[in-house]
Each structure stands twice: as structure tokens, then as C-alpha cells.
């Protein structure tokens, strides 16, 4: 068909550039559209792809710096054949460094680190050399470095990481650089990260109480060897009580309690014993106490709960239940205590039910009590003999204020989220 042979692409005369659309029908030559001609699906797809590729040629950098153009290139790179990738790569290479820090162009560079050929990845890695620090501290460049660390072989990873050697703390405390250091720790063999651990010596408390540093400390604990984490843990142990009360440090201690070795958990339990009631009423430390009772050994948990139940002040339990932070500790204890200890705790709570209804946070306790009341305690909390079944009228939910709702606390242990979407 002469019309087919003469058709040079979708952005020539009569193509979608003229009509402002990119539909399959408009990808056909004008004559074919006029006569209602339909190409076989495979043939049409091939013509569309070739037409799009033809239009892209000579405009790759321009497209990469445009929001929609960048997305278009990214999508095509995921399925493009090697020749097409090479054509696009060759054109953008001259502007690769500028694109790495461009609001839209950085995503195209990332796609080549992810879907490019080994040779293309190596060439981009060479373009990064000597600029790792400046890119790591830049809003968009830091994302390119992170993707490079995810995609490159060990030898090239080490070359990138080595450029940060004299600027570890600077990067850790930077809103962009901290993500690069975290990615280094996650992706690079710990044998090549000793310089990061060395930079942290004597700085663990300062970093743990820093909004970005606390994240990096947690990555160290997750990915580095026991020999590397030993010095970090030792500094944490020496400052546990201070850190649990810090708005960022509490996350680090929680991390150890949740993921650490039993001996490290026990050491922290030992330090915090005797202070549970006070710490439970603290905005940040109360989150740590929850983790403490959750991840302690059975024997340690019994001791921690007894600390509350055996407090000389008879009002301690009641005051905790109506406190905006401590009430969550009591709820957690109800969840994790063994059956006998839970029974004792619920028996101690029972006389305070009426008083708790007057307080917002007290209602949380009532709601939690209802849960276990319906499951295990029958009508005991409703004033019956304890012989009635859970479904009896004497043990109705209304006796424990069925309208109460259990809600999350304000200022609780939630992740910090910054502009790069990373969490603490």
C-alpha cells in the first residue's frame, strides 16, 4: 500500500501530533484511516513503537526533563530492545550529569541503572565518579546514587561508597545524604563499611537523638556484623535511660528490644526496671515500655507487671489507666500478660470501671477489658458469681460501657517521614 510506504511516523502530516491524540486509529496513515483499514494487532503495535521511537530521536534530553516525557521514556525502557536502549542512551549520555539532578531527568537515569545493559550501567557509574558526595547531598541526585548502589556489582559499589569516607557524619545529618548512607549499609557488603562504623564511635548518642541519624543507627544494627555493632550497642546500653525519653532516641531502643539479641534486651530491661511507672507516663518512653513488656522474657515480663501491681501507692494503676500515655502500656500488658497475670490485673481494674468512664483514655481500657471479658471472664466483671457463661445477661457488654472506642494515641511511636518518602 503506497500510503503505508509513504507514512513516516505518527508525528508527520496527518499523524497524532496534528490531531493531538495518540489513539491506535490515529497511528494509521490518513488513507488507511479514511478507508477504515485495520492493521493486524501485531503490525499496528510495531508501527506505533517505531513511530514513537522515530519521534523521540533527537529529543531524548528534552523529553527526559519534562514530566510526561520522562514518564514516557521510563515506561519504554522497561520493555525496549537493546538497539532502542542504545539509541536513547547514546543521546542522553552527553547530558547525563545534568539529568541526575533534574526533577524529572533523574528518574530516566535511575531507569538505566535498573534496566540498562551492563555496559550502560558501567558507563553511568563512571560518570558518577568524583561527584558522589555532591549528588548524595542533592535532592534528586541522592536518588540516583541509591539506585546505583542497588543495581551495580560489588566492585563499583565500593568505588561509590569510598567517596563518602571523609564525610560520613555530614551525610548522615543531611536530609538527602542520610538516605544514601542507609542504602550503603543495606546494599554493600559490611566488610567494606568499617569506615562508617568507625565514624560513629563516640557519636552514637548524638546520632540516635538526631532525626536522620537515628535511622542510620537502626540500619547499622540490622545489616552490620556483630563485631561492628558491638561498639554501637555498648554506647546505647550506657545511655538507655536518656535515649528512651528522647523523641528520636526512643526509636533506636525500641529497635533493639524488637530485633536485638536476648542478652541486649535483658540488659535494657535490667536498666529500666524500677522506673516503669514513671516512664509509662512519658510521651516517648511509654512507647519503649510497651516494647519492653512485649519482647521481654516471660520471667522479666512478670517482674515488670508486678512493679505496677505491687506499687505502694494504691492509686498507681488507676492513674496510669486514665493517663494519656500510660493507658496504652496497661492495654499492652493486657495483651501480652499470661493468663494468671491478666486475671489478677483485670480483677484490680474492676473497682475502677465507673471512674474510668469519666476519662477519655480510661474508656480505652474499658474497651480492652470488654474484649477479654467476652472471651474469658464471663460475667465476673459485671458483678456476678463468675459462674455465668460469657453470653449471659449478667455479663452483658453494656455493663462495661459498650460505646467506648479504642483509638491510637497522639504522639505515639510513628515513623518520621520526610520529603524523600523515607521512614525512621
Buried (B, 14 or more C-beta within 10 A) or exposed (E): EEBBEEBEBBBBEBBBBEEEEBEBBBBBBBBBBEEEBEBEEEEBEEBBBEBBBBBBEEEBBEBBBBEEBBBBBBEBBEEBEEEBBBBBBEBBBEBBBEBBBBEBBBBBBBBBBBBBEEEBBEBBBEBBEEBBBEBBBBEBBBBBBBBBBBBBEEEBBBBBBEBBEEBBBBBBBBBBBBBBBBBBBEBBEBEBBEEBBEBBEEBBBBBBBBBBBBBBBBBBBEBBEEEBBEBBBEBBBEBBBEBBBBEBBBBBBBBBBEEBEEEBBBBBBEBBBEBBBEBBBBBBBBBBBBBBBBBBEEEBBBBBBEBBEEBEEEEBBBBBBBBBBBBBBBBBBBBBBEEEBBBBBBEBBBEBBEEBBEBEBBBBBBBBBBBBBBEEBBBBBBEBEEEBEEEEEBBBEEBBBEEBEEEEBEEEBEEBEBEBEBEB
